[in-house]
Amino acid sequence: MSRTTAGLRPSDFFSPTVAALISVLVNYGGTFVLVLQAAELAHLTPAQTASWVWAVSVGVGVTGLWLSLRHRAPIITAWSTPGAAFLATVLPGTPYAEAIGAYMVSALGFMLLGLSGAFDKLVRLIPQGIAAGLLAGILLQFGINAFGGASSDPWLVMVLLVSYALLRRFTSRFAVVGILLIGLGLLVAQQRIDFGALQPSLATPLFTAPQFSVQALLGVALPLFVITLTGQYIPGMLVLRNDGFATSANPLLRVTGLGSLLMAPFGAHAFNVAAITAAICTGKDAHPDPSKRYLAGIACGLLYILVGTFGVTLASLFLVLPKAFIGTLAGLALLGAIGGSLGNAMADARTRETALITFLATAANITLLGIGGAFWGLLAGLTAHLLIHGRYRRFSASNARS
């Protein structure tokens, strides 16, 4: 028996696999449209678009699979969602080959950052309350979306909510998979999705030789690096910390950076540690035993590789699912993560106010200079923490010495 499966029972794989399925479903159904929109605005050919889908899906799958196996932790990787939104604005005016070169430069930046060890030290300096407040602020909108879909699709949302409450009464472990199956069954019965129309076809990677220019370096590579670092890596690492996984950020940066570098010539823009979809796989709903939650990372990796193998064909299937279904499913799956992070943020009375500032500023989702709300929420919380507690801590330390 291999070291990977030693001590595991068949039942241990069920909950992590379901968590992984929901995580992948939410990622493709919720944010993948940004990739397709960016490809359309850039006037990429169908072959280039399919290659991009293949590259980000397979690359994310392989990196997440390897990291989860290597570190025995649910390390979920993803493509840079804020990066894809940013690329939709700059790709129309950037030659595709130069964009590929910019992706490679950005990937090298992450590898060098991982080798330096500076990012890991930065993440460990963030107070626990502020980290939890940041995570709660990021996830809040997804919790709200669990109910927001009732305006457009009341019956679907009502069925999912009632089913979730009834299932939670009898079993907490299978509540989310229950509403997943109930929701899909209802949509099929209503003929709102047709799996029979799906005709999978294998994706064909398309290599593009990179070109490098100062304009693409400053206009694409540098912003993509900053946006991905602040909008994805920081919250992603804090998700792991919040659920008790102390994996160093350095190897994660190196592996995802290397994966991005290798897949960039095929269209992939950036891989990173996931945050929102990772929270579905890192909590107790994925498995009561934290030491077995890495199975969710392995399942995620395999599912991403499967979807990527069939390119746009299979990925597009997720896009036809009603937004109310995706939003409600994601929100209910993240209830535990939202509640846990809010509890951790408010636990310490001394830092409760600065954690609350972080939570509210992050939830406001302010976007300045092309950088999203996670960075500004963290900056607001750390600034408030320094102004309120910085001098007091130094004063107390000097008194203790005297």
LUMLUM-872093 format. One line per 5 residues: number of its first residue (from 1); their letters; for each residue y, x, z of N, C-alpha, C. Coordinates in steps of 0.05 Angstrom, whole numbers. Layout:
BEGIN
NUM = a = Y,X,Z,Y,X,Z,Y,X,Z; ...
//
This chain:
BEGIN
1 = msrtt = -24,17,0,0,0,0,25,18,0; 44,11,-16,68,27,-18,86,23,6; 104,43,10,122,41,33,141,17,30; 146,9,5,165,-14,0,153,-40,11; 127,-44,7,115,-70,14,99,-69,40
6 = aglrp = 98,-45,53,83,-43,78,95,-62,99; 77,-77,112,85,-95,133,98,-121,123; 98,-126,97,110,-150,86,88,-171,81; 95,-196,86,78,-219,79,89,-233,55; 72,-248,40,83,-263,17,106,-281,24
11 = sdffs = 106,-293,48,127,-311,56,154,-297,60; 153,-270,64,178,-255,68,195,-254,43; 182,-258,20,197,-256,-5,211,-281,-13; 204,-304,-1,215,-329,-10,245,-332,-6; 253,-330,19,282,-334,25,300,-314,12
16 = ptvaa = 292,-288,12,309,-268,-2,311,-274,-32; 289,-283,-44,290,-289,-73,307,-313,-79; 306,-333,-62,324,-356,-65,353,-348,-62; 359,-332,-42,386,-323,-38,396,-307,-62; 378,-291,-73,385,-275,-97,390,-293,-121
21 = lisvl = 374,-314,-124,377,-332,-147,404,-347,-145; 411,-355,-121,437,-369,-117,460,-350,-122; 457,-325,-112,478,-305,-116,482,-300,-146; 461,-297,-161,463,-292,-190,474,-317,-204; 465,-340,-196,475,-365,-207,505,-368,-203
26 = vnygg = 514,-362,-179,543,-364,-173,559,-344,-189; 548,-320,-192,562,-299,-206,566,-306,-236; 544,-314,-249,546,-321,-277,561,-347,-281; 555,-367,-264,567,-393,-267,596,-394,-259; 605,-375,-241,632,-376,-231,651,-357,-244
31 = tfvlv = 643,-331,-248,662,-311,-256,656,-299,-284; 632,-304,-294,624,-290,-319,641,-299,-343; 652,-323,-340,669,-333,-362,692,-315,-368; 701,-299,-347,723,-280,-351,716,-258,-371; 690,-250,-370,681,-229,-388,681,-240,-417
36 = lqaae = 672,-265,-420,671,-277,-447,699,-282,-457; 717,-290,-439,745,-295,-447,758,-269,-456; 753,-248,-441,765,-222,-448,755,-212,-475; 729,-217,-480,717,-209,-506,729,-225,-529; 734,-250,-524,746,-267,-545,775,-260,-550
41 = lahlt = 790,-255,-529,818,-247,-533,821,-220,-547; 801,-202,-543,801,-176,-555,790,-177,-583; 781,-200,-592,770,-204,-619,746,-186,-624; 729,-184,-603,705,-169,-607,685,-184,-624; 669,-170,-638,648,-183,-655,627,-194,-637
46 = paqta = 611,-213,-647,588,-224,-631,570,-201,-621; 565,-181,-638,548,-159,-630,560,-143,-608; 586,-138,-608,600,-124,-587,599,-140,-561; 603,-166,-563,603,-183,-539,575,-184,-527; 554,-186,-543,527,-186,-533,520,-160,-520
51 = swvwa = 530,-138,-531,525,-112,-520,539,-109,-493; 563,-120,-490,578,-120,-465,562,-135,-444; 552,-159,-451,536,-175,-432,511,-159,-424; 498,-147,-443,474,-132,-437,480,-109,-418; 502,-94,-424,508,-70,-409,516,-77,-380
56 = vsvgv = 533,-97,-376,541,-103,-348,517,-115,-333; 501,-132,-346,479,-145,-331,457,-125,-324; 448,-110,-344,427,-90,-338,437,-68,-320; 461,-59,-324,472,-38,-307,475,-47,-278; 485,-71,-274,487,-82,-247,459,-85,-235
61 = gvtgl = 440,-94,-251,413,-98,-241,400,-72,-232; 402,-52,-249,389,-26,-243,402,-13,-219; 428,-12,-217,442,1,-195,436,-14,-168; 437,-41,-169,432,-56,-144,403,-53,-136; 384,-53,-155,356,-50,-149,351,-22,-136
66 = wlslr = 362,-2,-148,357,25,-138,370,29,-110; 394,20,-107,408,24,-81,394,8,-59; 385,-16,-65,371,-32,-44,345,-19,-36; 330,-9,-56,305,5,-50,310,31,-34; 330,46,-43,336,72,-31,345,70,-3
71 = hrapi = 362,50,3,375,49,30,363,27,47; 344,11,37,332,-10,52,353,-29,63; 372,-36,46,393,-55,54,399,-73,30; 409,-97,35,415,-115,13,441,-107,-1; 440,-86,-17,464,-76,-31,465,-90,-58
76 = itaws = 483,-110,-60,485,-125,-84,508,-114,-100; 503,-107,-125,524,-97,-142,532,-118,-162; 555,-115,-174,566,-135,-193,585,-121,-212; 592,-135,-233,614,-126,-250,640,-132,-236; 661,-117,-243,687,-121,-231,700,-147,-242
81 = tpgaa = 701,-167,-225,713,-193,-233,743,-190,-237; 758,-178,-218,787,-175,-223,791,-156,-246; 773,-137,-251,775,-119,-274,773,-134,-300; 754,-153,-301,751,-169,-325,776,-186,-330; 787,-198,-309,812,-213,-312,835,-196,-322
86 = flatv = 836,-171,-312,857,-153,-321,853,-145,-350; 828,-140,-358,822,-132,-386,829,-154,-406; 828,-179,-397,836,-201,-415,865,-198,-424; 881,-184,-408,910,-182,-414,916,-156,-430; 899,-136,-428,905,-111,-442,888,-104,-466
91 = lpgtp = 864,-115,-467,846,-109,-489,857,-118,-516; 872,-140,-518,882,-148,-545,900,-127,-557; 913,-110,-541,931,-90,-552,920,-61,-550; 894,-59,-543,882,-33,-540,858,-30,-559; 858,-9,-575,834,-5,-593,809,-4,-576
96 = yaeai = 788,-16,-586,763,-19,-571,752,9,-563; 752,28,-581,741,54,-574,757,68,-552; 784,63,-552,800,75,-530,795,61,-504; 789,35,-505,782,20,-480,756,31,-469; 736,38,-487,711,50,-478,717,76,-464
101 = gaymv = 734,93,-475,741,118,-463,754,114,-436; 771,93,-433,784,87,-408,763,79,-387; 743,63,-395,722,55,-376,708,80,-365; 703,99,-383,689,124,-374,706,140,-355; 732,142,-359,749,156,-341,750,143,-314
106 = salgf = 752,116,-314,752,101,-289,725,106,-274; 703,106,-288,677,111,-275,676,139,-263; 686,158,-277,687,185,-266,703,186,-240; 725,171,-239,741,169,-215,726,159,-191; 709,139,-195,692,129,-173,671,150,-165
111 = mllgl = 660,164,-184,640,184,-177,653,207,-160; 677,215,-168,691,236,-153,699,226,-125; 708,201,-123,715,190,-97,690,189,-79; 667,182,-90,643,182,-74,635,210,-65; 639,230,-82,633,258,-75,652,268,-53
116 = sgafd = 676,258,-53,696,268,-34,691,258,-5; 679,234,-3,674,223,23,698,210,36; 722,210,22,746,199,34,745,169,37; 733,155,18,732,126,20,716,116,43; 694,128,48,677,120,71,692,123,97
121 = klvrl = 707,144,100,723,148,124,744,126,127; 756,119,105,777,98,105,765,71,114; 742,64,103,729,39,110,722,38,140; 713,60,151,704,61,179,728,60,198; 752,65,189,776,64,205,787,36,209
126 = ipqgi = 778,18,192,789,-10,193,777,-24,218; 794,-35,235,784,-48,259,766,-72,252; 747,-77,269,726,-97,263,739,-125,259; 758,-132,276,771,-158,274,785,-162,248; 799,-141,239,813,-143,213,794,-144,190
131 = aagll = 772,-129,192,751,-130,171,740,-158,169; 734,-170,192,723,-197,192,743,-217,182; 769,-214,189,790,-232,179,793,-230,149; 791,-205,138,792,-201,110,770,-216,95; 745,-213,106,722,-226,93,725,-256,94
136 = agill = 733,-266,117,737,-295,120,758,-306,100; 779,-291,97,800,-299,78,790,-300,49; 774,-280,42,763,-279,15,744,-302,10; 728,-309,30,707,-330,26,718,-358,30; 742,-360,42,752,-387,49,754,-405,25
141 = qfgin = 764,-395,2,767,-412,-21,741,-423,-31; 719,-407,-28,693,-417,-36,683,-439,-17; 690,-437,8,684,-459,26,699,-484,20; 724,-481,13,740,-504,5,729,-517,-20; 719,-500,-39,708,-511,-64,683,-527,-60
146 = afgga = 670,-524,-37,646,-540,-31,654,-569,-30; 679,-575,-24,687,-603,-22,707,-610,-44; 720,-590,-55,741,-596,-75,730,-609,-101; 704,-604,-107,693,-616,-131,689,-646,-129; 693,-657,-105,689,-686,-102,710,-702,-118
151 = ssdpw = 732,-690,-124,753,-704,-140,743,-710,-168; 729,-691,-180,720,-694,-208,691,-704,-210; 674,-698,-190,646,-705,-192,636,-715,-164; 646,-738,-155,641,-747,-127,612,-751,-120; 597,-763,-139,569,-769,-132,552,-744,-129
156 = lvmvl = 556,-725,-147,541,-700,-146,547,-686,-120; 573,-683,-113,581,-669,-88,570,-684,-64; 572,-711,-64,563,-726,-41,533,-722,-37; 517,-723,-59,488,-719,-56,482,-692,-45; 496,-671,-54,491,-644,-45,498,-641,-15
161 = lvsya = 521,-652,-7,530,-650,21,511,-665,40; 503,-689,33,485,-705,50,458,-692,51; 448,-682,28,422,-669,27,423,-643,45; 445,-629,43,447,-604,59,446,-611,89; 461,-631,97,462,-639,126,434,-648,136
166 = llrrf = 420,-664,120,394,-673,128,374,-650,129; 375,-632,109,357,-609,109,362,-590,133; 388,-586,139,395,-569,162,384,-581,188; 382,-607,190,372,-620,214,343,-611,220; 327,-606,199,299,-600,202,292,-570,196
171 = tsrfa = 308,-558,179,302,-530,172,328,-516,162; 335,-494,175,359,-480,166,352,-461,144; 326,-451,143,319,-431,124,317,-441,96; 310,-467,93,305,-478,66,326,-498,57; 348,-500,72,368,-520,65,382,-514,38
176 = vvgil = 388,-488,34,403,-482,9,385,-484,-15; 360,-475,-13,342,-478,-36,336,-508,-41; 337,-524,-20,333,-553,-23,355,-565,-40; 380,-559,-33,402,-571,-48,403,-560,-77; 394,-535,-80,393,-524,-107,374,-540,-124
181 = liglg = 350,-545,-114,330,-561,-129,339,-590,-133; 350,-601,-112,359,-629,-114,382,-632,-134; 401,-613,-133,423,-614,-152,414,-611,-181; 396,-591,-186,386,-587,-213,370,-611,-222; 354,-623,-204,339,-647,-212,357,-670,-219
186 = llvaq = 379,-674,-204,398,-695,-210,412,-691,-236; 419,-666,-242,433,-660,-267,414,-664,-291; 389,-657,-288,370,-661,-310,365,-691,-314; 363,-706,-292,358,-735,-293,382,-749,-307; 406,-739,-302,430,-750,-315,434,-739,-343
191 = qridf = 416,-722,-352,418,-709,-379,444,-694,-383; 453,-681,-361,477,-665,-363,472,-636,-369; 447,-628,-367,439,-601,-376,412,-604,-391; 409,-588,-411,385,-590,-428,372,-563,-431; 352,-557,-415,339,-531,-416,323,-528,-442
196 = galqp = 315,-551,-454,299,-550,-478,314,-538,-502; 341,-540,-501,357,-529,-523,360,-499,-522; 350,-487,-500,353,-458,-497,333,-443,-515; 342,-425,-531,326,-409,-548,332,-379,-543; 319,-367,-524,326,-339,-517,322,-320,-540
201 = slatp = 340,-301,-542,337,-279,-562,345,-253,-548; 331,-232,-555,335,-207,-542,362,-195,-550; 376,-183,-530,402,-170,-536,397,-143,-549; 416,-135,-565,415,-109,-578,439,-92,-570; 435,-71,-554,457,-54,-546,471,-41,-570
206 = lftap = 497,-40,-569,512,-29,-591,529,-6,-580; 523,19,-589,538,42,-580,564,45,-594; 585,51,-579,612,56,-590,621,83,-580; 627,101,-598,637,127,-590,664,125,-577; 668,136,-553,694,133,-539,716,150,-552
211 = qfsvq = 740,140,-550,763,155,-557,782,155,-533; 798,176,-530,815,179,-506,844,182,-514; 861,168,-500,890,170,-505,905,167,-479; 928,178,-478,945,176,-453,951,147,-448; 957,131,-469,963,103,-465,941,88,-452
216 = allgv = 916,92,-461,893,78,-449,887,88,-421; 892,114,-417,888,125,-390,906,112,-370; 932,110,-376,951,99,-358,951,68,-358; 945,56,-381,947,27,-383,922,13,-378; 898,26,-379,873,13,-375,857,26,-352
221 = alplf = 852,53,-355,835,67,-335,846,66,-307; 871,73,-304,883,75,-277,884,47,-264; 895,27,-277,895,0,-265,867,-11,-259; 848,-6,-277,821,-15,-273,809,-2,-248; 814,23,-244,804,37,-221,816,26,-195
226 = vitlt = 842,22,-195,856,12,-170,847,-16,-164; 846,-33,-185,840,-62,-181,811,-64,-171; 793,-49,-182,765,-51,-174,761,-40,-146; 775,-18,-139,772,-6,-113,782,-25,-91; 806,-36,-95,818,-53,-75,807,-81,-74
231 = gqyip = 800,-91,-98,791,-119,-99,761,-123,-96; 745,-102,-99,716,-105,-99,703,-86,-78; 709,-60,-80,695,-41,-63,701,-45,-33; 727,-48,-27,734,-51,2,722,-76,14; 726,-100,2,713,-123,14,683,-122,12
236 = gmlvl = 672,-110,-9,643,-107,-11,631,-91,12; 644,-69,19,634,-52,41,637,-67,67; 658,-83,70,662,-97,95,642,-120,98; 632,-131,76,611,-151,78,586,-138,90; 579,-114,81,556,-100,93,561,-94,122
241 = rndgf = 584,-84,129,591,-78,157,589,-103,174; 599,-125,164,600,-150,180,573,-160,188; 553,-155,170,526,-163,176,508,-141,187; 521,-120,196,507,-99,211,494,-77,195; 501,-74,170,490,-53,153,510,-30,151
246 = atsan = 503,-7,161,521,15,163,517,36,141; 508,27,118,504,44,95,530,58,87; 529,84,83,552,99,75,562,90,47; 588,89,44,600,82,18,596,104,-3; 593,128,6,593,150,-14,571,148,-35
251 = pllrv = 545,145,-27,525,142,-48,528,117,-65; 539,96,-54,544,72,-69,564,76,-91; 586,91,-84,606,97,-104,594,115,-126; 578,135,-118,567,153,-137,548,139,-156; 531,122,-146,511,109,-163,524,88,-181
256 = tglgs = 542,72,-170,555,52,-187,574,65,-207; 586,87,-199,603,102,-218,587,114,-240; 564,126,-233,546,137,-254,536,115,-273; 528,93,-261,519,71,-278,540,61,-297; 565,59,-287,587,50,-304,592,70,-326
261 = llmap = 590,96,-319,594,117,-339,574,116,-361; 548,112,-354,527,111,-374,528,86,-392; 537,64,-380,537,39,-395,563,33,-409; 584,49,-403,610,45,-415,609,45,-446; 595,64,-459,595,64,-488,582,39,-500
266 = fgaha = 569,23,-484,557,-1,-494,574,-26,-487; 597,-21,-474,616,-42,-469,621,-49,-440; 605,-39,-421,609,-45,-393,635,-34,-382; 650,-50,-368,676,-41,-358,675,-28,-331; 660,-39,-312,659,-27,-285,638,-41,-268
271 = fnvaa = 622,-26,-254,604,-37,-233,615,-30,-206; 608,-47,-187,618,-42,-159,600,-56,-139; 605,-51,-114,592,-66,-93,603,-94,-93; 585,-114,-93,594,-142,-93,604,-150,-66; 621,-171,-65,631,-181,-40,622,-210,-35
276 = itaai = 633,-228,-52,627,-257,-48,598,-263,-51; 586,-254,-74,558,-260,-79,540,-244,-60; 550,-221,-51,534,-205,-32,531,-219,-5; 552,-234,3,551,-248,28,528,-268,30; 520,-278,7,497,-297,6,471,-283,13
281 = ctgkd = 470,-257,8,445,-242,11,444,-225,36; 466,-221,50,466,-203,72,463,-216,99; 466,-243,100,464,-258,125,436,-267,132; 435,-281,155,408,-290,165,395,-311,148; 410,-325,131,398,-345,113,380,-331,92
286 = ahpdp = 387,-306,86,370,-291,67,343,-284,79; 344,-276,105,319,-271,120,327,-268,149; 312,-280,168,319,-277,196,318,-248,205; 301,-232,193,298,-203,200,316,-186,182; 337,-174,194,355,-157,177,341,-135,161
291 = skryl = 319,-125,172,305,-103,159,291,-111,133; 289,-137,129,276,-147,105,295,-160,85; 321,-159,91,340,-171,72,344,-154,47; 335,-129,48,337,-113,24,321,-125,1; 302,-142,7,287,-156,-14,304,-173,-31
296 = agiac = 326,-184,-19,345,-199,-35,359,-181,-56; 365,-156,-48,377,-138,-67,359,-131,-90; 333,-128,-83,313,-122,-104,311,-146,-123; 309,-170,-112,307,-194,-129,332,-198,-146; 355,-193,-135,380,-194,-151,379,-175,-174
301 = gllyi = 371,-151,-169,369,-131,-190,351,-140,-213; 328,-150,-206,309,-159,-226,319,-182,-242; 333,-201,-229,344,-224,-242,366,-216,-262; 383,-198,-253,405,-188,-271,393,-174,-296; 372,-159,-292,359,-145,-314,347,-166,-333
306 = lvgtf = 335,-187,-322,323,-208,-339,344,-221,-356; 366,-229,-343,388,-243,-358,400,-224,-379; 404,-199,-371,416,-181,-390,399,-175,-414; 373,-176,-410,354,-171,-432,358,-191,-455; 365,-216,-447,369,-237,-467,399,-241,-474
311 = gvtla = 416,-224,-464,444,-223,-472,459,-249,-467; 475,-256,-486,493,-280,-484,476,-305,-482; 453,-306,-495,437,-330,-496,431,-342,-469; 420,-325,-451,413,-335,-425,437,-336,-406; 455,-317,-409,479,-318,-392,496,-343,-397
316 = slflv = 497,-352,-422,513,-375,-428,501,-401,-416; 475,-400,-409,463,-423,-397,476,-430,-371; 484,-410,-356,497,-414,-330,525,-427,-333; 537,-422,-356,564,-432,-360,565,-462,-366; 542,-474,-373,542,-503,-379,538,-519,-354
321 = lpkaf = 531,-506,-332,527,-521,-307,555,-531,-298; 556,-556,-288,582,-566,-278,595,-549,-257; 621,-545,-259,635,-529,-240,632,-540,-211; 631,-567,-209,628,-579,-182,602,-571,-170; 581,-568,-186,555,-560,-176,555,-531,-166
326 = igtla = 567,-514,-183,568,-485,-175,586,-482,-150; 609,-495,-150,627,-492,-127,615,-503,-101; 602,-526,-102,590,-537,-78,567,-520,-68; 550,-512,-87,527,-495,-80,537,-469,-67; 556,-456,-79,567,-431,-68,579,-435,-41
331 = glall = 595,-455,-38,608,-460,-12,589,-465,10; 568,-482,5,548,-488,26,531,-463,32; 525,-447,12,509,-423,16,525,-402,32; 552,-404,31,568,-384,45,579,-394,72; 570,-418,80,580,-429,106,574,-410,129
336 = gaigg = 550,-399,129,542,-381,151,560,-356,151; 565,-345,127,581,-321,125,610,-327,134; 620,-350,126,648,-357,133,650,-361,163; 631,-376,175,632,-381,203,628,-355,219; 610,-338,211,605,-313,225,629,-294,224
341 = slgna = 642,-292,201,665,-274,199,689,-285,214; 693,-312,214,714,-323,230,709,-319,260; 684,-322,268,677,-317,296,682,-288,304; 675,-269,287,680,-241,293,710,-234,293; 725,-247,275,753,-242,274,768,-252,299
346 = madar = 758,-274,311,772,-285,334,760,-276,361; 738,-260,360,724,-253,384,740,-237,404; 755,-218,394,771,-200,412,799,-212,415; 805,-220,439,831,-233,444,854,-214,437; 850,-189,442,872,-169,438,880,-167,408
351 = treta = 860,-167,391,866,-164,362,864,-190,347; 862,-212,361,859,-238,348,883,-244,330; 907,-238,339,930,-245,323,931,-229,297; 926,-203,298,927,-187,273,903,-195,255; 881,-202,266,858,-212,250,866,-238,236
356 = litfl = 881,-255,250,890,-280,239,910,-275,216; 928,-256,220,947,-249,199,932,-240,174; 911,-223,178,895,-213,156,882,-237,141; 870,-255,157,857,-278,145,875,-295,129; 899,-302,140,917,-320,126,929,-306,101
361 = ataan = 936,-281,104,948,-267,81,928,-263,59; 903,-259,66,882,-256,45,877,-283,32; 875,-304,48,870,-331,37,892,-340,19; 917,-331,24,939,-338,6,935,-327,-22; 919,-306,-25,911,-294,-51,936,-286,-67
366 = itllg = 953,-271,-54,978,-261,-67,970,-240,-88; 982,-241,-111,978,-221,-132,1004,-208,-138; 1006,-182,-133,1030,-166,-139,1022,-140,-153; 1037,-132,-173,1032,-108,-187,1003,-107,-199; 993,-131,-205,966,-133,-216,944,-129,-196
371 = iggaf = 950,-127,-170,930,-123,-149,927,-150,-134; 902,-157,-129,896,-183,-117,900,-185,-87; 894,-209,-77,900,-216,-49,885,-200,-28; 861,-190,-35,845,-175,-15,861,-150,-5; 873,-136,-24,888,-112,-16,912,-119,0
376 = wglla = 927,-139,-8,952,-146,6,946,-158,33; 924,-173,35,916,-184,61,909,-162,80; 893,-142,70,886,-119,87,911,-103,95; 929,-99,76,953,-84,82,970,-98,103; 972,-125,101,988,-140,120,975,-138,148
381 = gltah = 949,-141,149,935,-139,175,938,-112,188; 933,-91,172,935,-64,183,963,-57,192; 983,-66,177,1011,-61,184,1018,-75,210; 1010,-100,213,1015,-115,237,1000,-102,261; 976,-94,256,960,-81,277,974,-55,287
386 = llihg = 984,-40,268,997,-15,275,1023,-20,291; 1038,-40,282,1064,-46,295,1060,-58,323; 1039,-74,326,1034,-87,351,1019,-70,371; 999,-55,362,981,-41,380,983,-11,379; 995,0,358,994,29,354,1006,44,378
391 = ryrrf = 1031,38,385,1044,52,406,1031,47,433; 1022,22,437,1009,15,463,984,32,467; 969,37,446,944,52,449,950,81,456; 970,93,443,977,120,449,988,123,478; 1004,102,486,1015,102,513,993,101,534
396 = sasna = 973,83,528,951,80,547,935,105,549; 931,119,526,915,143,526,929,165,543; 956,167,541,971,187,556,970,181,586; 971,155,593,969,147,621,941,154,632; 920,150,615,893,155,625,890,185,631
401 = rs = 903,202,615,901,231,620,916,239,645; 938,225,650,953,232,674,940,220,700
//
